[in-house]
Amino acid sequence: MTGLEIFLILLLIALIAFILYYYFRGSGGHVAITRPMESRVDEYLDRHFERVVDEWSLMDTYQVRSFSSSKEPVLSGDEKKVAALREFEGEMNTTLDSLEERLNVLEKQICGE
């Protein structure tokens, strides 16, 4: 092995070590080798979850439950209206099918005469 080959091998090892260090630096938690990006994102969210919630004005569990309990009557009323509209849609489709059949019969009678 020549000196240049040894130098290139050492340079390659140093480059790989630098990439691994740069990729895993600042990681205080467990970073899974099989899924490094996902585990880094999970770690970040674990560390900064409260700040993310405040920054994005997200709702916590209590706010979701209070909103749900206050809006439950309105939502159930809307669901009943949607069910009634679907029933009406079914009846109208049946009526339209019946009218199309009648129209086809009338067209046959007019054209057949």
PDB file as gemmi writes it, atoms N, CA and C in Angstrom:
CRYST1    1.000    1.000    1.000  90.00  90.00  90.00 P 1                      
ATOM      1  N   MET A   1       0.831  -1.178   0.000  1.00  0.00           N  
ATOM      2  CA  MET A   1       0.000   0.000   0.000  1.00  0.00           C  
ATOM      3  C   MET A   1       0.879   1.246   0.000  1.00  0.00           C  
ATOM      4  N   THR A   2       0.512   2.153  -0.831  1.00  0.00           N  
ATOM      5  CA  THR A   2       1.305   3.379  -0.913  1.00  0.00           C  
ATOM      6  C   THR A   2       0.798   4.387   0.106  1.00  0.00           C  
ATOM      7  N   GLY A   3       1.567   5.399   0.270  1.00  0.00           N  
ATOM      8  CA  GLY A   3       1.205   6.451   1.221  1.00  0.00           C  
ATOM      9  C   GLY A   3      -0.076   7.168   0.815  1.00  0.00           C  
ATOM     10  N   LEU A   4      -0.271   7.324  -0.491  1.00  0.00           N  
ATOM     11  CA  LEU A   4      -1.476   7.988  -0.988  1.00  0.00           C  
ATOM     12  C   LEU A   4      -2.717   7.163  -0.684  1.00  0.00           C  
ATOM     13  N   GLU A   5      -2.632   5.851  -0.839  1.00  0.00           N  
ATOM     14  CA  GLU A   5      -3.763   4.981  -0.526  1.00  0.00           C  
ATOM     15  C   GLU A   5      -4.106   5.040   0.959  1.00  0.00           C  
ATOM     16  N   ILE A   6      -3.091   5.018   1.812  1.00  0.00           N  
ATOM     17  CA  ILE A   6      -3.322   5.108   3.257  1.00  0.00           C  
ATOM     18  C   ILE A   6      -3.967   6.453   3.600  1.00  0.00           C  
ATOM     19  N   PHE A   7      -3.451   7.501   2.979  1.00  0.00           N  
ATOM     20  CA  PHE A   7      -4.012   8.823   3.215  1.00  0.00           C  
ATOM     21  C   PHE A   7      -5.485   8.884   2.781  1.00  0.00           C  
ATOM     22  N   LEU A   8      -5.817   8.329   1.638  1.00  0.00           N  
ATOM     23  CA  LEU A   8      -7.206   8.343   1.156  1.00  0.00           C  
ATOM     24  C   LEU A   8      -8.118   7.516   2.058  1.00  0.00           C  
ATOM     25  N   ILE A   9      -7.628   6.385   2.569  1.00  0.00           N  
ATOM     26  CA  ILE A   9      -8.424   5.562   3.484  1.00  0.00           C  
ATOM     27  C   ILE A   9      -8.684   6.317   4.780  1.00  0.00           C  
ATOM     28  N   LEU A  10      -7.637   6.945   5.317  1.00  0.00           N  
ATOM     29  CA  LEU A  10      -7.800   7.735   6.538  1.00  0.00           C  
ATOM     30  C   LEU A  10      -8.759   8.917   6.314  1.00  0.00           C  
ATOM     31  N   LEU A  11      -8.636   9.541   5.161  1.00  0.00           N  
ATOM     32  CA  LEU A  11      -9.538  10.649   4.825  1.00  0.00           C  
ATOM     33  C   LEU A  11     -10.985  10.169   4.728  1.00  0.00           C  
ATOM     34  N   LEU A  12     -11.197   9.009   4.143  1.00  0.00           N  
ATOM     35  CA  LEU A  12     -12.543   8.434   4.037  1.00  0.00           C  
ATOM     36  C   LEU A  12     -13.102   8.097   5.411  1.00  0.00           C  
ATOM     37  N   ILE A  13     -12.277   7.520   6.280  1.00  0.00           N  
ATOM     38  CA  ILE A  13     -12.724   7.198   7.640  1.00  0.00           C  
ATOM     39  C   ILE A  13     -13.054   8.483   8.397  1.00  0.00           C  
ATOM     40  N   ALA A  14     -12.238   9.500   8.237  1.00  0.00           N  
ATOM     41  CA  ALA A  14     -12.496  10.783   8.907  1.00  0.00           C  
ATOM     42  C   ALA A  14     -13.784  11.411   8.389  1.00  0.00           C  
ATOM     43  N   LEU A  15     -14.016  11.316   7.099  1.00  0.00           N  
ATOM     44  CA  LEU A  15     -15.234  11.869   6.515  1.00  0.00           C  
ATOM     45  C   LEU A  15     -16.475  11.144   7.038  1.00  0.00           C  
ATOM     46  N   ILE A  16     -16.410   9.836   7.120  1.00  0.00           N  
ATOM     47  CA  ILE A  16     -17.538   9.049   7.643  1.00  0.00           C  
ATOM     48  C   ILE A  16     -17.763   9.385   9.120  1.00  0.00           C  
ATOM     49  N   ALA A  17     -16.681   9.513   9.882  1.00  0.00           N  
ATOM     50  CA  ALA A  17     -16.805   9.860  11.302  1.00  0.00           C  
ATOM     51  C   ALA A  17     -17.423  11.244  11.458  1.00  0.00           C  
ATOM     52  N   PHE A  18     -17.009  12.191  10.624  1.00  0.00           N  
ATOM     53  CA  PHE A  18     -17.572  13.539  10.688  1.00  0.00           C  
ATOM     54  C   PHE A  18     -19.061  13.534  10.352  1.00  0.00           C  
ATOM     55  N   ILE A  19     -19.444  12.793   9.331  1.00  0.00           N  
ATOM     56  CA  ILE A  19     -20.854  12.721   8.948  1.00  0.00           C  
ATOM     57  C   ILE A  19     -21.679  12.110  10.075  1.00  0.00           C  
ATOM     58  N   LEU A  20     -21.178  11.034  10.671  1.00  0.00           N  
ATOM     59  CA  LEU A  20     -21.898  10.418  11.793  1.00  0.00           C  
ATOM     60  C   LEU A  20     -21.990  11.369  12.976  1.00  0.00           C  
ATOM     61  N   TYR A  21     -20.893  12.065  13.285  1.00  0.00           N  
ATOM     62  CA  TYR A  21     -20.924  13.023  14.387  1.00  0.00           C  
ATOM     63  C   TYR A  21     -21.919  14.137  14.094  1.00  0.00           C  
ATOM     64  N   TYR A  22     -21.870  14.704  12.904  1.00  0.00           N  
ATOM     65  CA  TYR A  22     -22.774  15.801  12.540  1.00  0.00           C  
ATOM     66  C   TYR A  22     -24.225  15.351  12.581  1.00  0.00           C  
ATOM     67  N   TYR A  23     -24.489  14.137  12.147  1.00  0.00           N  
ATOM     68  CA  TYR A  23     -25.861  13.634  12.104  1.00  0.00           C  
ATOM     69  C   TYR A  23     -26.417  13.395  13.501  1.00  0.00           C  
ATOM     70  N   PHE A  24     -25.598  12.865  14.398  1.00  0.00           N  
ATOM     71  CA  PHE A  24     -26.076  12.514  15.728  1.00  0.00           C  
ATOM     72  C   PHE A  24     -25.729  13.556  16.798  1.00  0.00           C  
ATOM     73  N   ARG A  25     -25.134  14.680  16.428  1.00  0.00           N  
ATOM     74  CA  ARG A  25     -24.729  15.656  17.441  1.00  0.00           C  
ATOM     75  C   ARG A  25     -25.964  16.307  18.058  1.00  0.00           C  
ATOM     76  N   GLY A  26     -25.852  16.681  19.275  1.00  0.00           N  
ATOM     77  CA  GLY A  26     -26.937  17.340  19.978  1.00  0.00           C  
ATOM     78  C   GLY A  26     -28.053  16.397  20.370  1.00  0.00           C  
ATOM     79  N   SER A  27     -27.869  15.152  20.129  1.00  0.00           N  
ATOM     80  CA  SER A  27     -28.902  14.186  20.444  1.00  0.00           C  
ATOM     81  C   SER A  27     -28.676  13.691  21.863  1.00  0.00           C  
ATOM     82  N   GLY A  28     -29.560  14.084  22.762  1.00  0.00           N  
ATOM     83  CA  GLY A  28     -29.418  13.656  24.140  1.00  0.00           C  
ATOM     84  C   GLY A  28     -30.192  12.399  24.432  1.00  0.00           C  
ATOM     85  N   GLY A  29     -31.143  12.086  23.601  1.00  0.00           N  
ATOM     86  CA  GLY A  29     -31.991  10.933  23.825  1.00  0.00           C  
ATOM     87  C   GLY A  29     -31.546   9.748  23.007  1.00  0.00           C  
ATOM     88  N   HIS A  30     -32.424   8.808  22.908  1.00  0.00           N  
ATOM     89  CA  HIS A  30     -32.124   7.587  22.163  1.00  0.00           C  
ATOM     90  C   HIS A  30     -32.453   7.802  20.690  1.00  0.00           C  
ATOM     91  N   VAL A  31     -31.478   7.651  19.838  1.00  0.00           N  
ATOM     92  CA  VAL A  31     -31.675   7.755  18.395  1.00  0.00           C  
ATOM     93  C   VAL A  31     -31.563   6.361  17.824  1.00  0.00           C  
ATOM     94  N   ALA A  32     -32.626   5.898  17.222  1.00  0.00           N  
ATOM     95  CA  ALA A  32     -32.638   4.551  16.662  1.00  0.00           C  
ATOM     96  C   ALA A  32     -31.860   4.533  15.349  1.00  0.00           C  
ATOM     97  N   ILE A  33     -30.990   3.587  15.219  1.00  0.00           N  
ATOM     98  CA  ILE A  33     -30.193   3.469  13.999  1.00  0.00           C  
ATOM     99  C   ILE A  33     -31.069   3.069  12.824  1.00  0.00           C  
ATOM    100  N   THR A  34     -32.122   2.288  13.083  1.00  0.00           N  
ATOM    101  CA  THR A  34     -32.973   1.822  11.988  1.00  0.00           C  
ATOM    102  C   THR A  34     -33.854   2.935  11.439  1.00  0.00           C  
ATOM    103  N   ARG A  35     -34.176   3.921  12.257  1.00  0.00           N  
ATOM    104  CA  ARG A  35     -34.988   5.051  11.791  1.00  0.00           C  
ATOM    105  C   ARG A  35     -34.501   6.338  12.455  1.00  0.00           C  
ATOM    106  N   PRO A  36     -33.342   6.835  12.040  1.00  0.00           N  
ATOM    107  CA  PRO A  36     -32.734   7.980  12.729  1.00  0.00           C  
ATOM    108  C   PRO A  36     -33.525   9.274  12.593  1.00  0.00           C  
ATOM    109  N   MET A  37     -34.088   9.563  11.426  1.00  0.00           N  
ATOM    110  CA  MET A  37     -34.814  10.822  11.254  1.00  0.00           C  
ATOM    111  C   MET A  37     -36.071  10.858  12.114  1.00  0.00           C  
ATOM    112  N   GLU A  38     -36.842   9.771  12.103  1.00  0.00           N  
ATOM    113  CA  GLU A  38     -38.076   9.747  12.878  1.00  0.00           C  
ATOM    114  C   GLU A  38     -37.788   9.863  14.366  1.00  0.00           C  
ATOM    115  N   SER A  39     -36.733   9.190  14.827  1.00  0.00           N  
ATOM    116  CA  SER A  39     -36.429   9.259  16.251  1.00  0.00           C  
ATOM    117  C   SER A  39     -35.920  10.643  16.638  1.00  0.00           C  
ATOM    118  N   ARG A  40     -35.213  11.334  15.741  1.00  0.00           N  
ATOM    119  CA  ARG A  40     -34.780  12.706  16.024  1.00  0.00           C  
ATOM    120  C   ARG A  40     -35.981  13.630  16.108  1.00  0.00           C  
ATOM    121  N   VAL A  41     -36.940  13.466  15.212  1.00  0.00           N  
ATOM    122  CA  VAL A  41     -38.155  14.299  15.269  1.00  0.00           C  
ATOM    123  C   VAL A  41     -38.934  14.013  16.541  1.00  0.00           C  
ATOM    124  N   ASP A  42     -39.065  12.742  16.899  1.00  0.00           N  
ATOM    125  CA  ASP A  42     -39.744  12.388  18.146  1.00  0.00           C  
ATOM    126  C   ASP A  42     -39.046  13.016  19.349  1.00  0.00           C  
ATOM    127  N   GLU A  43     -37.731  12.967  19.350  1.00  0.00           N  
ATOM    128  CA  GLU A  43     -36.962  13.546  20.447  1.00  0.00           C  
ATOM    129  C   GLU A  43     -37.187  15.058  20.520  1.00  0.00           C  
ATOM    130  N   TYR A  44     -37.164  15.719  19.364  1.00  0.00           N  
ATOM    131  CA  TYR A  44     -37.379  17.165  19.337  1.00  0.00           C  
ATOM    132  C   TYR A  44     -38.759  17.508  19.883  1.00  0.00           C  
ATOM    133  N   LEU A  45     -39.784  16.774  19.446  1.00  0.00           N  
ATOM    134  CA  LEU A  45     -41.131  17.055  19.931  1.00  0.00           C  
ATOM    135  C   LEU A  45     -41.253  16.794  21.427  1.00  0.00           C  
ATOM    136  N   ASP A  46     -40.579  15.756  21.920  1.00  0.00           N  
ATOM    137  CA  ASP A  46     -40.609  15.491  23.354  1.00  0.00           C  
ATOM    138  C   ASP A  46     -39.995  16.651  24.136  1.00  0.00           C  
ATOM    139  N   ARG A  47     -38.919  17.203  23.625  1.00  0.00           N  
ATOM    140  CA  ARG A  47     -38.241  18.298  24.321  1.00  0.00           C  
ATOM    141  C   ARG A  47     -39.016  19.612  24.245  1.00  0.00           C  
ATOM    142  N   HIS A  48     -39.619  19.897  23.097  1.00  0.00           N  
ATOM    143  CA  HIS A  48     -40.188  21.221  22.846  1.00  0.00           C  
ATOM    144  C   HIS A  48     -41.700  21.210  22.654  1.00  0.00           C  
ATOM    145  N   PHE A  49     -42.371  20.231  23.222  1.00  0.00           N  
ATOM    146  CA  PHE A  49     -43.808  20.082  22.968  1.00  0.00           C  
ATOM    147  C   PHE A  49     -44.599  21.283  23.478  1.00  0.00           C  
ATOM    148  N   GLU A  50     -44.320  21.731  24.685  1.00  0.00           N  
ATOM    149  CA  GLU A  50     -45.076  22.859  25.244  1.00  0.00           C  
ATOM    150  C   GLU A  50     -44.894  24.108  24.399  1.00  0.00           C  
ATOM    151  N   ARG A  51     -43.674  24.360  23.942  1.00  0.00           N  
ATOM    152  CA  ARG A  51     -43.419  25.543  23.116  1.00  0.00           C  
ATOM    153  C   ARG A  51     -44.137  25.443  21.769  1.00  0.00           C  
ATOM    154  N   VAL A  52     -44.161  24.253  21.190  1.00  0.00           N  
ATOM    155  CA  VAL A  52     -44.854  24.060  19.910  1.00  0.00           C  
ATOM    156  C   VAL A  52     -46.351  24.311  20.078  1.00  0.00           C  
ATOM    157  N   VAL A  53     -46.922  23.814  21.180  1.00  0.00           N  
ATOM    158  CA  VAL A  53     -48.355  24.023  21.442  1.00  0.00           C  
ATOM    159  C   VAL A  53     -48.648  25.498  21.572  1.00  0.00           C  
ATOM    160  N   ASP A  54     -47.815  26.233  22.315  1.00  0.00           N  
ATOM    161  CA  ASP A  54     -48.035  27.672  22.481  1.00  0.00           C  
ATOM    162  C   ASP A  54     -47.823  28.430  21.173  1.00  0.00           C  
ATOM    163  N   GLU A  55     -46.775  28.064  20.446  1.00  0.00           N  
ATOM    164  CA  GLU A  55     -46.437  28.773  19.211  1.00  0.00           C  
ATOM    165  C   GLU A  55     -47.525  28.616  18.149  1.00  0.00           C  
ATOM    166  N   TRP A  56     -48.074  27.417  18.032  1.00  0.00           N  
ATOM    167  CA  TRP A  56     -49.078  27.153  17.007  1.00  0.00           C  
ATOM    168  C   TRP A  56     -50.498  27.327  17.529  1.00  0.00           C  
ATOM    169  N   SER A  57     -50.647  27.776  18.764  1.00  0.00           N  
ATOM    170  CA  SER A  57     -51.955  27.987  19.394  1.00  0.00           C  
ATOM    171  C   SER A  57     -52.808  26.724  19.319  1.00  0.00           C  
ATOM    172  N   LEU A  58     -52.193  25.611  19.657  1.00  0.00           N  
ATOM    173  CA  LEU A  58     -52.910  24.347  19.644  1.00  0.00           C  
ATOM    174  C   LEU A  58     -53.727  24.206  20.916  1.00  0.00           C  
ATOM    175  N   MET A  59     -54.703  23.321  20.894  1.00  0.00           N  
ATOM    176  CA  MET A  59     -55.576  23.123  22.042  1.00  0.00           C  
ATOM    177  C   MET A  59     -55.089  21.933  22.863  1.00  0.00           C  
ATOM    178  N   ASP A  60     -55.221  22.050  24.185  1.00  0.00           N  
ATOM    179  CA  ASP A  60     -54.889  20.913  25.025  1.00  0.00           C  
ATOM    180  C   ASP A  60     -56.145  20.056  25.228  1.00  0.00           C  
ATOM    181  N   THR A  61     -56.010  18.965  25.942  1.00  0.00           N  
ATOM    182  CA  THR A  61     -57.108  18.015  26.109  1.00  0.00           C  
ATOM    183  C   THR A  61     -58.308  18.653  26.789  1.00  0.00           C  
ATOM    184  N   TYR A  62     -58.059  19.484  27.798  1.00  0.00           N  
ATOM    185  CA  TYR A  62     -59.173  20.136  28.506  1.00  0.00           C  
ATOM    186  C   TYR A  62     -59.961  21.035  27.560  1.00  0.00           C  
ATOM    187  N   GLN A  63     -59.267  21.809  26.731  1.00  0.00           N  
ATOM    188  CA  GLN A  63     -59.950  22.703  25.795  1.00  0.00           C  
ATOM    189  C   GLN A  63     -60.764  21.911  24.775  1.00  0.00           C  
ATOM    190  N   VAL A  64     -60.227  20.794  24.319  1.00  0.00           N  
ATOM    191  CA  VAL A  64     -60.953  19.963  23.355  1.00  0.00           C  
ATOM    192  C   VAL A  64     -62.219  19.402  23.990  1.00  0.00           C  
ATOM    193  N   ARG A  65     -62.109  18.911  25.220  1.00  0.00           N  
ATOM    194  CA  ARG A  65     -63.283  18.346  25.893  1.00  0.00           C  
ATOM    195  C   ARG A  65     -64.331  19.411  26.175  1.00  0.00           C  
ATOM    196  N   SER A  66     -63.914  20.589  26.604  1.00  0.00           N  
ATOM    197  CA  SER A  66     -64.897  21.648  26.878  1.00  0.00           C  
ATOM    198  C   SER A  66     -65.567  22.103  25.584  1.00  0.00           C  
ATOM    199  N   PHE A  67     -64.802  22.213  24.504  1.00  0.00           N  
ATOM    200  CA  PHE A  67     -65.397  22.575  23.219  1.00  0.00           C  
ATOM    201  C   PHE A  67     -66.377  21.509  22.765  1.00  0.00           C  
ATOM    202  N   SER A  68     -65.984  20.249  22.905  1.00  0.00           N  
ATOM    203  CA  SER A  68     -66.843  19.145  22.496  1.00  0.00           C  
ATOM    204  C   SER A  68     -68.137  19.130  23.299  1.00  0.00           C  
ATOM    205  N   SER A  69     -68.038  19.329  24.613  1.00  0.00           N  
ATOM    206  CA  SER A  69     -69.254  19.293  25.433  1.00  0.00           C  
ATOM    207  C   SER A  69     -70.149  20.489  25.162  1.00  0.00           C  
ATOM    208  N   SER A  70     -69.573  21.640  24.836  1.00  0.00           N  
ATOM    209  CA  SER A  70     -70.413  22.814  24.564  1.00  0.00           C  
ATOM    210  C   SER A  70     -71.059  22.744  23.183  1.00  0.00           C  
ATOM    211  N   LYS A  71     -70.427  22.090  22.244  1.00  0.00           N  
ATOM    212  CA  LYS A  71     -70.947  22.033  20.867  1.00  0.00           C  
ATOM    213  C   LYS A  71     -71.703  20.741  20.565  1.00  0.00           C  
ATOM    214  N   GLU A  72     -71.791  19.832  21.510  1.00  0.00           N  
ATOM    215  CA  GLU A  72     -72.444  18.535  21.285  1.00  0.00           C  
ATOM    216  C   GLU A  72     -73.897  18.676  20.830  1.00  0.00           C  
ATOM    217  N   PRO A  73     -74.732  19.533  21.457  1.00  0.00           N  
ATOM    218  CA  PRO A  73     -76.124  19.650  20.984  1.00  0.00           C  
ATOM    219  C   PRO A  73     -76.224  20.158  19.544  1.00  0.00           C  
ATOM    220  N   VAL A  74     -75.373  21.109  19.203  1.00  0.00           N  
ATOM    221  CA  VAL A  74     -75.397  21.652  17.839  1.00  0.00           C  
ATOM    222  C   VAL A  74     -74.980  20.583  16.844  1.00  0.00           C  
ATOM    223  N   LEU A  75     -73.928  19.848  17.171  1.00  0.00           N  
ATOM    224  CA  LEU A  75     -73.443  18.811  16.265  1.00  0.00           C  
ATOM    225  C   LEU A  75     -74.451  17.680  16.091  1.00  0.00           C  
ATOM    226  N   SER A  76     -75.106  17.284  17.165  1.00  0.00           N  
ATOM    227  CA  SER A  76     -76.096  16.213  17.036  1.00  0.00           C  
ATOM    228  C   SER A  76     -77.293  16.689  16.218  1.00  0.00           C  
ATOM    229  N   GLY A  77     -77.676  17.962  16.381  1.00  0.00           N  
ATOM    230  CA  GLY A  77     -78.758  18.508  15.550  1.00  0.00           C  
ATOM    231  C   GLY A  77     -78.381  18.532  14.077  1.00  0.00           C  
ATOM    232  N   ASP A  78     -77.126  18.908  13.805  1.00  0.00           N  
ATOM    233  CA  ASP A  78     -76.657  18.924  12.422  1.00  0.00           C  
ATOM    234  C   ASP A  78     -76.612  17.515  11.839  1.00  0.00           C  
ATOM    235  N   GLU A  79     -76.218  16.539  12.639  1.00  0.00           N  
ATOM    236  CA  GLU A  79     -76.191  15.153  12.162  1.00  0.00           C  
ATOM    237  C   GLU A  79     -77.593  14.666  11.814  1.00  0.00           C  
ATOM    238  N   LYS A  80     -78.592  15.074  12.597  1.00  0.00           N  
ATOM    239  CA  LYS A  80     -79.976  14.696  12.293  1.00  0.00           C  
ATOM    240  C   LYS A  80     -80.423  15.339  10.984  1.00  0.00           C  
ATOM    241  N   LYS A  81     -80.044  16.594  10.776  1.00  0.00           N  
ATOM    242  CA  LYS A  81     -80.397  17.274   9.522  1.00  0.00           C  
ATOM    243  C   LYS A  81     -79.747  16.590   8.323  1.00  0.00           C  
ATOM    244  N   VAL A  82     -78.497  16.185   8.484  1.00  0.00           N  
ATOM    245  CA  VAL A  82     -77.793  15.502   7.392  1.00  0.00           C  
ATOM    246  C   VAL A  82     -78.467  14.165   7.088  1.00  0.00           C  
ATOM    247  N   ALA A  83     -78.880  13.452   8.133  1.00  0.00           N  
ATOM    248  CA  ALA A  83     -79.568  12.176   7.918  1.00  0.00           C  
ATOM    249  C   ALA A  83     -80.882  12.396   7.179  1.00  0.00           C  
ATOM    250  N   ALA A  84     -81.619  13.456   7.551  1.00  0.00           N  
ATOM    251  CA  ALA A  84     -82.882  13.760   6.869  1.00  0.00           C  
ATOM    252  C   ALA A  84     -82.629  14.130   5.411  1.00  0.00           C  
ATOM    253  N   LEU A  85     -81.577  14.894   5.156  1.00  0.00           N  
ATOM    254  CA  LEU A  85     -81.252  15.262   3.775  1.00  0.00           C  
ATOM    255  C   LEU A  85     -80.855  14.040   2.943  1.00  0.00           C  
ATOM    256  N   ARG A  86     -80.147  13.112   3.527  1.00  0.00           N  
ATOM    257  CA  ARG A  86     -79.782  11.894   2.795  1.00  0.00           C  
ATOM    258  C   ARG A  86     -81.029  11.073   2.472  1.00  0.00           C  
ATOM    259  N   GLU A  87     -81.957  11.000   3.404  1.00  0.00           N  
ATOM    260  CA  GLU A  87     -83.209  10.289   3.155  1.00  0.00           C  
ATOM    261  C   GLU A  87     -83.978  10.962   2.027  1.00  0.00           C  
ATOM    262  N   PHE A  88     -84.020  12.314   2.057  1.00  0.00           N  
ATOM    263  CA  PHE A  88     -84.692  13.061   0.998  1.00  0.00           C  
ATOM    264  C   PHE A  88     -84.007  12.829  -0.344  1.00  0.00           C  
ATOM    265  N   GLU A  89     -82.681  12.774  -0.345  1.00  0.00           N  
ATOM    266  CA  GLU A  89     -81.938  12.520  -1.575  1.00  0.00           C  
ATOM    267  C   GLU A  89     -82.307  11.158  -2.154  1.00  0.00           C  
ATOM    268  N   GLY A  90     -82.418  10.154  -1.298  1.00  0.00           N  
ATOM    269  CA  GLY A  90     -82.800   8.821  -1.765  1.00  0.00           C  
ATOM    270  C   GLY A  90     -84.190   8.818  -2.375  1.00  0.00           C  
ATOM    271  N   GLU A  91     -85.126   9.519  -1.716  1.00  0.00           N  
ATOM    272  CA  GLU A  91     -86.484   9.594  -2.257  1.00  0.00           C  
ATOM    273  C   GLU A  91     -86.505  10.322  -3.592  1.00  0.00           C  
ATOM    274  N   MET A  92     -85.729  11.398  -3.708  1.00  0.00           N  
ATOM    275  CA  MET A  92     -85.702  12.146  -4.967  1.00  0.00           C  
ATOM    276  C   MET A  92     -85.079  11.312  -6.085  1.00  0.00           C  
ATOM    277  N   ASN A  93     -84.060  10.542  -5.779  1.00  0.00           N  
ATOM    278  CA  ASN A  93     -83.460   9.675  -6.808  1.00  0.00           C  
ATOM    279  C   ASN A  93     -84.465   8.629  -7.282  1.00  0.00           C  
ATOM    280  N   THR A  94     -85.240   8.087  -6.346  1.00  0.00           N  
ATOM    281  CA  THR A  94     -86.276   7.119  -6.716  1.00  0.00           C  
ATOM    282  C   THR A  94     -87.321   7.783  -7.608  1.00  0.00           C  
ATOM    283  N   THR A  95     -87.739   8.999  -7.240  1.00  0.00           N  
ATOM    284  CA  THR A  95     -88.736   9.731  -8.036  1.00  0.00           C  
ATOM    285  C   THR A  95     -88.189  10.042  -9.421  1.00  0.00           C  
ATOM    286  N   LEU A  96     -86.926  10.470  -9.510  1.00  0.00           N  
ATOM    287  CA  LEU A  96     -86.331  10.785 -10.812  1.00  0.00           C  
ATOM    288  C   LEU A  96     -86.214   9.536 -11.689  1.00  0.00           C  
ATOM    289  N   ASP A  97     -85.869   8.412 -11.084  1.00  0.00           N  
ATOM    290  CA  ASP A  97     -85.801   7.168 -11.856  1.00  0.00           C  
ATOM    291  C   ASP A  97     -87.179   6.806 -12.406  1.00  0.00           C  
ATOM    292  N   SER A  98     -88.199   6.991 -11.582  1.00  0.00           N  
ATOM    293  CA  SER A  98     -89.566   6.700 -12.020  1.00  0.00           C  
ATOM    294  C   SER A  98     -89.979   7.626 -13.159  1.00  0.00           C  
ATOM    295  N   LEU A  99     -89.651   8.905 -13.046  1.00  0.00           N  
ATOM    296  CA  LEU A  99     -89.990   9.864 -14.107  1.00  0.00           C  
ATOM    297  C   LEU A  99     -89.237   9.556 -15.398  1.00  0.00           C  
ATOM    298  N   GLU A 100     -87.987   9.112 -15.296  1.00  0.00           N  
ATOM    299  CA  GLU A 100     -87.237   8.744 -16.493  1.00  0.00           C  
ATOM    300  C   GLU A 100     -87.868   7.543 -17.192  1.00  0.00           C  
ATOM    301  N   GLU A 101     -88.319   6.586 -16.404  1.00  0.00           N  
ATOM    302  CA  GLU A 101     -88.988   5.433 -16.992  1.00  0.00           C  
ATOM    303  C   GLU A 101     -90.259   5.860 -17.710  1.00  0.00           C  
ATOM    304  N   ARG A 102     -91.042   6.716 -17.098  1.00  0.00           N  
ATOM    305  CA  ARG A 102     -92.269   7.218 -17.742  1.00  0.00           C  
ATOM    306  C   ARG A 102     -91.943   7.966 -19.021  1.00  0.00           C  
ATOM    307  N   LEU A 103     -90.886   8.788 -18.981  1.00  0.00           N  
ATOM    308  CA  LEU A 103     -90.493   9.544 -20.159  1.00  0.00           C  
ATOM    309  C   LEU A 103     -90.062   8.610 -21.281  1.00  0.00           C  
ATOM    310  N   ASN A 104     -89.332   7.560 -20.963  1.00  0.00           N  
ATOM    311  CA  ASN A 104     -88.915   6.593 -21.976  1.00  0.00           C  
ATOM    312  C   ASN A 104     -90.121   5.897 -22.611  1.00  0.00           C  
ATOM    313  N   VAL A 105     -91.119   5.553 -21.770  1.00  0.00           N  
ATOM    314  CA  VAL A 105     -92.324   4.912 -22.294  1.00  0.00           C  
ATOM    315  C   VAL A 105     -93.059   5.872 -23.218  1.00  0.00           C  
ATOM    316  N   LEU A 106     -93.184   7.144 -22.816  1.00  0.00           N  
ATOM    317  CA  LEU A 106     -93.865   8.131 -23.667  1.00  0.00           C  
ATOM    318  C   LEU A 106     -93.118   8.355 -24.977  1.00  0.00           C  
ATOM    319  N   GLU A 107     -91.790   8.398 -24.936  1.00  0.00           N  
ATOM    320  CA  GLU A 107     -91.018   8.579 -26.160  1.00  0.00           C  
ATOM    321  C   GLU A 107     -91.217   7.395 -27.098  1.00  0.00           C  
ATOM    322  N   LYS A 108     -91.258   6.194 -26.566  1.00  0.00           N  
ATOM    323  CA  LYS A 108     -91.502   5.015 -27.403  1.00  0.00           C  
ATOM    324  C   LYS A 108     -92.888   5.064 -28.044  1.00  0.00           C  
ATOM    325  N   GLN A 109     -93.882   5.529 -27.272  1.00  0.00           N  
ATOM    326  CA  GLN A 109     -95.242   5.599 -27.795  1.00  0.00           C  
ATOM    327  C   GLN A 109     -95.314   6.653 -28.897  1.00  0.00           C  
ATOM    328  N   ILE A 110     -94.655   7.786 -28.731  1.00  0.00           N  
ATOM    329  CA  ILE A 110     -94.719   8.850 -29.737  1.00  0.00           C  
ATOM    330  C   ILE A 110     -93.956   8.427 -30.986  1.00  0.00           C  
ATOM    331  N   CYS A 111     -92.787   7.869 -30.818  1.00  0.00           N  
ATOM    332  CA  CYS A 111     -91.972   7.466 -31.967  1.00  0.00           C  
ATOM    333  C   CYS A 111     -92.547   6.229 -32.654  1.00  0.00           C  
ATOM    334  N   GLY A 112     -93.219   5.372 -31.898  1.00  0.00           N  
ATOM    335  CA  GLY A 112     -93.763   4.150 -32.460  1.00  0.00           C  
ATOM    336  C   GLY A 112     -95.021   4.396 -33.290  1.00  0.00           C  
ATOM    337  N   GLU A 113     -95.681   5.495 -33.065  1.00  0.00           N  
ATOM    338  CA  GLU A 113     -96.950   5.744 -33.777  1.00  0.00           C  
ATOM    339  C   GLU A 113     -96.766   6.284 -35.151  1.00  0.00           C  
TER     340      GLU A 113                                                      
END                                                                             
